[in-house]
Amino acid sequence: MDNGRFSNAVTYTAEFSKINSYELEGKRKALRLAEKILTENTNAKVTMYDFDTDAPFIIAGVTVKDPQYKFLMEGHLDVVSPEGMEKPFDSEIKDGIMYGRGVADMKGGCAAMLSAFIAAVNEGGLKGDLYLMFSTDEEYAGEEIKTALNRGYLPKVDFAMIAEPTDAQLNTAHKGEAWMQAEFFGKSAHSSTPHLGKNAIYMAMDFISELRNIMDTYSEQGHELYGEPTMSVGVIEGGSTPNVVPPYAKILIDKRYLPGKSAKEFEAEIESAVEACQKADPDFNVKTTLLGEWNSVLTDRQSPEFLRIKGVIDKSLGCDTPMGVMTGWGEGGYINMYGIPTVYFGPGDFRYAHRPDEQIPVDQIMEVAGAYYSVIKEVCC
């Protein structure tokens, strides 16, 4: 395939990357740019949602009567802080490499999808429904795709692809994440008579010790492809002054569970730790609250649908496309909750994401755009 056909993807990357979409007004500006490009270059229905909130997003769609297939391409235009970068929004290109905040994570991927969408829509002949969505709050909440699916702005599609920086490999899974809060209730007393009180910090320490015993079993749960689950106590609070026995303490716990699992196992582990502590100390008093769950992704690499799409990408890239697993979390976790097969595939190396030297090869942006175009032609034409 002549990837020069998708050179506009490089232009779009540069234009998006000159916008400071770490800030709210920049997020809106990036969405306005996407809207302008789509309305000027296609006949797609383009709709902006929640534009006056702090989490606006845009959806473009081309639908047909009795669609044979429904395909979604999704990405985010927000970025992390540019702090520490000298020229974060210059989109400077040197020796075929574009530098700047967000070029890899993931404005290059969004631009590749945008280029492919425009080419496929203008070529016509679509027999399936094609959707493109750009969110602006993935780096901090990632709730917009869930909002779009919950409210019916998007239908349940047959397959979804997200252009996170995967270095043009197909990532078919990532761990899920859940946060738990544990609050400990004791009794205050003067520090000179601690036996008259109940130290909530000590309760938190005993609880953490039980959690560490659970963590020690994770090596037995390891998976060859996905690694081991993890648990980490990231926050501990308690006490006000050294001469008072603290009556209250709180910890926050992060759990990363294996693809295909859920937070229910995490909740069972927490309950097990509570029971162990209460058995050792009848006065042990704790309240646990699940603060949030971010679903895992697990797409079957042997399914006919995945193999069909991988075959098209293999042909477009001229190689056996590598497959991998995402180390972090992405919006595909929410999409997968709806029973939608989801994979990550985009230009740029994830190792450069969020770094001061964030960068992306411009040729890879065009290559991935061509691959996305080939997928659209396969499933929607």
C-alpha positions as CSV (number, residue, x, y, z in Angstrom):
1,M,0.0,0.0,0.0
2,D,1.2,3.5,-0.8
3,N,1.4,5.0,2.7
4,G,2.0,8.4,1.1
5,R,-1.8,8.5,0.6
6,F,-2.0,9.0,4.4
7,S,0.5,11.8,4.7
8,N,-2.3,14.0,6.0
9,A,-2.1,11.8,9.2
10,V,1.3,13.4,9.9
11,T,-0.1,16.9,9.3
12,Y,-3.0,16.1,11.7
13,T,-0.6,14.8,14.3
14,A,1.4,18.1,14.2
15,E,-1.8,20.2,14.3
16,F,-3.2,18.3,17.3
17,S,0.1,18.3,19.1
18,K,0.5,22.1,18.9
19,I,-2.6,22.3,21.2
20,N,-2.1,22.2,24.9
21,S,-4.8,19.7,25.7
22,Y,-3.6,19.2,29.2
23,E,-5.7,22.2,29.9
24,L,-9.5,22.2,29.5
25,E,-9.6,24.9,26.9
26,G,-7.0,23.0,24.9
27,K,-9.1,19.9,25.0
28,R,-12.0,21.8,23.6
29,K,-9.8,23.3,21.0
30,A,-8.5,19.9,19.9
31,L,-12.1,18.7,19.6
32,R,-13.0,21.7,17.5
33,L,-10.1,20.9,15.2
34,A,-11.3,17.3,14.8
35,E,-14.8,18.6,14.1
36,K,-13.5,21.0,11.5
37,I,-11.4,18.4,9.7
38,L,-14.3,15.9,9.7
39,T,-17.0,18.2,8.5
40,E,-14.8,19.7,5.8
41,N,-13.6,16.4,4.5
42,T,-16.5,13.9,5.0
43,N,-20.3,13.7,5.0
44,A,-20.2,11.9,8.4
45,K,-22.5,12.8,11.2
46,V,-20.3,14.6,13.6
47,T,-21.6,15.3,17.2
48,M,-20.0,17.0,20.1
49,Y,-21.0,15.8,23.6
50,D,-20.7,17.4,27.0
51,F,-18.8,20.3,25.5
52,D,-19.5,22.6,28.4
53,T,-18.2,20.1,31.0
54,D,-14.6,19.2,31.9
55,A,-14.9,16.0,29.9
56,P,-16.1,16.8,26.4
57,F,-15.9,14.2,23.5
58,I,-16.8,13.9,19.9
59,I,-18.3,11.1,17.8
60,A,-18.3,10.8,14.0
61,G,-20.4,8.1,12.3
62,V,-21.4,6.9,8.9
63,T,-24.3,4.4,9.1
64,V,-26.1,2.4,6.5
65,K,-29.4,0.5,6.3
66,D,-29.1,-3.1,7.5
67,P,-25.3,-2.9,8.3
68,Q,-23.3,-6.0,7.9
69,Y,-20.8,-4.9,10.5
70,K,-20.3,-2.2,13.2
71,F,-16.7,-1.0,13.7
72,L,-15.4,1.6,16.2
73,M,-12.1,3.4,16.2
74,E,-11.4,5.3,19.5
75,G,-8.7,7.5,20.9
76,H,-8.0,10.3,23.4
77,L,-6.7,13.8,22.7
78,D,-5.8,14.8,26.2
79,V,-2.3,14.6,27.5
80,V,-0.4,14.6,30.7
81,S,1.4,17.7,32.1
82,P,4.1,19.1,29.9
83,E,6.1,20.0,33.0
84,G,9.9,19.7,32.4
85,M,9.7,19.9,28.6
86,E,11.4,22.8,26.8
87,K,9.2,22.9,23.7
88,P,6.2,20.7,24.5
89,F,3.9,21.9,21.8
90,D,6.2,22.7,18.9
91,S,5.7,19.4,17.1
92,E,9.2,19.6,15.8
93,I,10.4,17.0,13.3
94,K,14.0,15.9,13.1
95,D,15.3,13.0,11.0
96,G,11.9,11.6,10.6
97,I,10.9,11.8,14.2
98,M,8.3,14.1,15.6
99,Y,8.8,15.4,19.2
100,G,6.3,16.9,21.6
101,R,3.9,16.3,24.4
102,G,1.2,13.9,23.2
103,V,2.7,12.9,19.8
104,A,2.9,9.3,20.9
105,D,0.2,9.2,23.6
106,M,-1.8,9.4,21.5
107,K,-2.3,12.2,19.0
108,G,-0.3,10.3,16.4
109,G,-2.7,7.4,16.8
110,C,-5.8,9.6,16.7
111,A,-4.5,11.3,13.5
112,A,-3.9,7.9,11.9
113,M,-7.5,6.8,12.6
114,L,-8.8,10.2,11.4
115,S,-6.9,9.8,8.1
116,A,-8.1,6.3,7.6
117,F,-11.7,7.3,8.4
118,I,-11.7,10.2,5.9
119,A,-10.2,8.0,3.1
120,A,-12.7,5.2,3.7
121,V,-15.8,7.4,3.9
122,N,-14.8,9.4,0.8
123,E,-14.2,6.2,-1.2
124,G,-17.7,5.2,-0.5
125,G,-19.3,1.7,-0.8
126,L,-19.6,1.2,3.0
127,K,-21.9,-1.7,3.9
128,G,-21.3,-1.4,7.6
129,D,-21.5,1.3,10.2
130,L,-18.3,3.1,10.9
131,Y,-17.6,5.2,14.1
132,L,-14.8,7.4,15.3
133,M,-14.7,8.7,18.8
134,F,-12.2,11.1,20.4
135,S,-12.3,11.5,24.2
136,T,-10.4,14.1,26.3
137,D,-10.2,12.6,29.8
138,E,-8.5,9.3,29.4
139,E,-5.4,10.3,31.3
140,Y,-7.4,11.0,34.5
141,A,-10.7,9.2,34.5
142,G,-11.5,7.6,31.1
143,E,-15.3,7.6,31.8
144,E,-16.4,9.2,28.5
145,I,-16.5,6.0,26.4
146,K,-18.6,4.4,29.2
147,T,-20.9,7.5,29.0
148,A,-21.2,7.1,25.3
149,L,-22.2,3.5,25.5
150,N,-24.5,3.9,28.5
151,R,-26.4,6.8,26.9
152,G,-26.7,5.1,23.5
153,Y,-24.5,7.7,21.7
154,L,-22.6,4.6,20.4
155,P,-24.2,1.2,19.7
156,K,-22.7,-2.1,20.8
157,V,-20.3,-2.6,17.9
158,D,-18.8,-5.8,16.6
159,F,-15.2,-4.8,17.2
160,A,-13.3,-1.8,18.6
161,M,-9.7,-0.7,18.1
162,I,-7.9,1.9,20.2
163,A,-4.7,3.6,18.9
164,E,-2.6,3.7,22.0
165,P,1.1,3.7,21.3
166,T,1.9,0.0,20.8
167,D,4.7,0.4,18.3
168,A,2.4,-1.1,15.6
169,Q,1.8,-4.3,17.5
170,L,-1.6,-5.7,18.4
171,N,-2.2,-5.7,22.2
172,T,-5.0,-8.0,23.1
173,A,-5.2,-7.7,26.9
174,H,-4.3,-5.6,30.0
175,K,-4.9,-6.1,33.7
176,G,-7.9,-4.6,35.4
177,E,-7.6,-2.2,38.3
178,A,-9.6,-1.6,41.5
179,W,-9.1,0.8,44.5
180,M,-10.2,-0.1,48.0
181,Q,-10.4,2.2,51.0
182,A,-10.1,0.8,54.5
183,E,-11.0,2.9,57.5
184,F,-10.0,1.9,61.0
185,F,-11.9,3.1,64.1
186,G,-10.2,3.0,67.5
187,K,-10.4,5.0,70.7
188,S,-8.3,8.1,71.6
189,A,-6.3,8.3,74.8
190,H,-3.3,10.2,76.2
191,S,-0.1,8.7,74.9
192,S,1.1,8.3,78.5
193,T,-1.7,5.8,79.0
194,P,-2.1,4.1,75.6
195,H,-3.7,1.0,77.2
196,L,-6.8,3.1,77.8
197,G,-7.2,3.7,74.1
198,K,-7.3,1.7,70.9
199,N,-4.7,2.7,68.3
200,A,-6.2,2.8,64.9
201,I,-2.8,3.0,63.2
202,Y,-1.8,-0.3,64.9
203,M,-5.0,-1.8,63.4
204,A,-4.0,-0.5,60.0
205,M,-0.5,-2.1,60.4
206,D,-2.0,-5.5,61.3
207,F,-4.3,-5.3,58.3
208,I,-1.5,-4.4,56.0
209,S,0.5,-7.4,57.4
210,E,-2.4,-9.7,56.4
211,L,-2.5,-8.1,52.9
212,R,1.2,-8.8,52.5
213,N,0.5,-12.5,53.3
214,I,-2.0,-12.5,50.5
215,M,0.5,-10.8,48.2
216,D,3.0,-13.6,48.9
217,T,0.6,-16.0,47.1
218,Y,0.5,-14.0,43.9
219,S,3.5,-15.8,42.4
220,E,1.4,-18.9,42.4
221,Q,-1.2,-17.1,40.3
222,G,1.2,-16.0,37.6
223,H,0.4,-16.3,34.0
224,E,3.0,-16.8,31.2
225,L,1.5,-14.0,29.1
226,Y,0.0,-11.7,31.7
227,G,2.4,-11.9,34.6
228,E,1.2,-11.8,38.2
229,P,-1.5,-9.8,39.9
230,T,-0.3,-7.0,42.1
231,M,-1.5,-5.2,45.2
232,S,-0.1,-2.0,46.7
233,V,-0.9,0.2,49.7
234,G,-0.5,3.6,48.2
235,V,-1.8,5.9,50.9
236,I,-1.9,5.8,54.7
237,E,-3.4,8.5,57.0
238,G,-3.9,8.7,60.7
239,G,-3.2,10.6,63.9
240,S,-2.9,14.2,64.6
241,T,-0.2,14.6,67.3
242,P,2.3,12.3,68.9
243,N,0.8,12.6,72.4
244,V,-2.7,11.3,71.4
245,V,-3.5,7.7,70.7
246,P,-5.0,7.9,67.2
247,P,-8.7,6.9,67.0
248,Y,-8.8,6.9,63.2
249,A,-6.7,5.7,60.3
250,K,-7.2,5.1,56.7
251,I,-5.4,3.3,53.9
252,L,-6.0,3.2,50.1
253,I,-5.1,0.0,48.2
254,D,-4.5,-0.5,44.5
255,K,-5.1,-4.0,43.0
256,R,-4.2,-5.0,39.4
257,Y,-5.9,-8.2,38.6
258,L,-5.3,-10.5,35.6
259,P,-7.2,-10.2,32.3
260,G,-10.5,-12.1,32.5
261,K,-10.8,-11.6,36.3
262,S,-12.8,-9.0,38.3
263,A,-12.7,-7.0,41.4
264,K,-14.8,-9.6,43.2
265,E,-11.7,-11.6,43.9
266,F,-10.1,-8.4,45.4
267,E,-13.1,-7.9,47.6
268,A,-12.8,-11.5,48.8
269,E,-9.2,-11.0,49.7
270,I,-10.0,-7.9,51.7
271,E,-12.8,-9.7,53.5
272,S,-10.3,-12.5,54.3
273,A,-7.8,-10.0,55.8
274,V,-10.6,-8.5,57.8
275,E,-11.7,-11.9,59.2
276,A,-8.1,-12.7,60.1
277,C,-7.6,-9.5,62.0
278,Q,-11.0,-9.8,63.8
279,K,-10.1,-13.3,64.8
280,A,-6.8,-12.1,66.4
281,D,-8.5,-9.0,67.9
282,P,-12.2,-9.0,68.7
283,D,-12.1,-5.2,69.0
284,F,-10.7,-4.8,65.5
285,N,-13.0,-2.3,63.8
286,V,-12.7,-1.5,60.0
287,K,-15.0,-0.3,57.2
288,T,-14.0,-1.2,53.7
289,T,-15.2,0.6,50.6
290,L,-14.6,-0.2,46.9
291,L,-13.8,3.2,45.4
292,G,-13.7,2.2,41.8
293,E,-13.0,-0.6,39.3
294,W,-11.5,-0.3,35.9
295,N,-12.2,-3.4,33.9
296,S,-9.5,-5.6,32.3
297,V,-9.3,-6.4,28.6
298,L,-9.1,-9.9,27.2
299,T,-9.6,-10.5,23.5
300,D,-9.3,-14.1,22.2
301,R,-6.3,-14.3,19.8
302,Q,-7.7,-17.4,18.3
303,S,-11.2,-16.1,17.5
304,P,-12.1,-15.9,13.8
305,E,-12.9,-12.2,14.2
306,F,-9.5,-11.3,15.6
307,L,-7.7,-13.5,13.1
308,R,-9.6,-11.8,10.3
309,I,-8.5,-8.4,11.4
310,K,-4.9,-9.4,12.2
311,G,-4.6,-10.9,8.7
312,V,-5.6,-7.6,7.1
313,I,-3.1,-5.7,9.2
314,D,-0.4,-8.3,8.4
315,K,-1.0,-7.7,4.7
316,S,-1.0,-4.0,5.1
317,L,2.2,-3.9,7.1
318,G,3.9,-6.6,5.1
319,C,4.8,-8.7,8.2
320,D,3.4,-11.0,10.8
321,T,2.2,-8.3,13.2
322,P,3.6,-8.8,16.7
323,M,1.1,-9.3,19.5
324,G,1.5,-8.1,23.1
325,V,-0.1,-7.1,26.3
326,M,-0.6,-3.5,27.6
327,T,1.2,-2.8,30.9
328,G,-1.1,0.0,31.9
329,W,-4.8,0.6,31.7
330,G,-6.8,2.0,28.8
331,E,-10.3,2.8,27.7
332,G,-10.7,-0.6,26.2
333,G,-11.4,-1.8,29.7
334,Y,-14.8,0.0,29.6
335,I,-15.5,-1.1,26.1
336,N,-14.8,-4.7,27.0
337,M,-17.4,-4.5,29.8
338,Y,-20.1,-4.4,27.1
339,G,-18.9,-7.6,25.5
340,I,-17.1,-5.9,22.7
341,P,-13.8,-7.4,21.5
342,T,-11.2,-4.7,21.8
343,V,-7.5,-4.4,20.8
344,Y,-4.9,-1.7,21.0
345,F,-3.0,-0.8,17.9
346,G,-1.2,2.4,17.2
347,P,2.0,4.2,16.2
348,G,4.7,5.2,18.7
349,D,6.5,3.4,21.4
350,F,4.7,3.4,24.8
351,R,8.1,3.8,26.5
352,Y,8.2,7.4,25.3
353,A,4.8,8.2,26.7
354,H,4.7,10.9,29.4
355,R,8.5,11.4,29.1
356,P,10.2,14.8,28.4
357,D,11.5,13.3,25.1
358,E,8.2,12.0,23.9
359,Q,8.5,11.2,20.2
360,I,7.0,9.2,17.3
361,P,8.3,8.1,13.9
362,V,6.4,9.9,11.2
363,D,6.5,7.0,8.8
364,Q,4.9,4.8,11.4
365,I,1.9,7.2,11.7
366,M,1.2,6.7,8.0
367,E,1.8,2.9,8.1
368,V,-0.8,2.6,10.9
369,A,-3.2,4.8,9.1
370,G,-2.9,2.5,6.1
371,A,-3.5,-0.5,8.3
372,Y,-6.6,1.1,9.8
373,Y,-7.9,1.9,6.3
374,S,-7.4,-1.7,5.3
375,V,-9.4,-2.9,8.3
376,I,-12.3,-0.6,7.5
377,K,-12.3,-1.9,3.9
378,E,-12.3,-5.4,5.2
379,V,-15.1,-5.2,7.7
380,C,-17.3,-2.4,6.4
381,C,-17.1,-2.7,2.6
